[in-house]
């Protein structure tokens, strides 16, 4: 009996240690994600401010009545460079994922913040297309939805792993459809893409949260802090992408245009 009590006490202590480590791990995931979000929106706001002017003498092209694109704005939004700006985050994230195992946790975190900066440049046009009030409103809606979905993924006893393949297949189809619609510019297709995009990234938010939690519980016993640090950064990247994409699709659906 004494031996059983000792084993039970040790198991309980180990469980408490994992719970404490899990909380610290998730705090790091959400903290890293939050800093990335701050970098993205600060960069987007700053870039949009540099892109337009009300001074005709400094204009490279007219944007709307009373507003003009600066040389910088023309390069980012109207020249062939716009394709680089548009697709840079997609290329960056694939490169980041491929190179993660070969870099340190500190380098991975720096690269994540660099990616957040690139994403900010890529989405900066939202501050020119949509009103500031609608951007703030949609951001708040996205934050509330994201928090609820992530909490569900963290607390639910239901295994969400079966959703993974379905969601990834949907995501690939969504990327292909979005690229095609850049060239055909169908408003009906854009609406359908936005609705489906919100649903896919909502599902991914719950799925990724549970996956991050499960991976920590599975590998925490190995004690590899370097791996766990990089896992937290990759988890932050996954949730960051879910938030940004859900926000962008909701903005397309509900944002008020200038």
Secondary structure, 3 states (H helix, E strand, C coil): CHHHHHHHHHHHHHHHHHHHHHHHHHHHHHHHHHHHHHHHHHHHHHHHHHHEECCHHHCCEEEECCEEECHHHHHHHCCCHHHHHHHHHHHHHHHHHHHHHHCCHHHHHHHHHHHHHHHHHHCCCHHHHECHHHHHHHHHHHHHHHHHHHHHHHHCCCCCCCHHHHHHHHHHHHHHHHHHHHHHCCHHHHHHHHHHHHHHHHHHHHHHHHHHHHHHHHHHHHCCHHHHHHHHHHHHHHHHHHHHHHHHHHHHHHCCEC
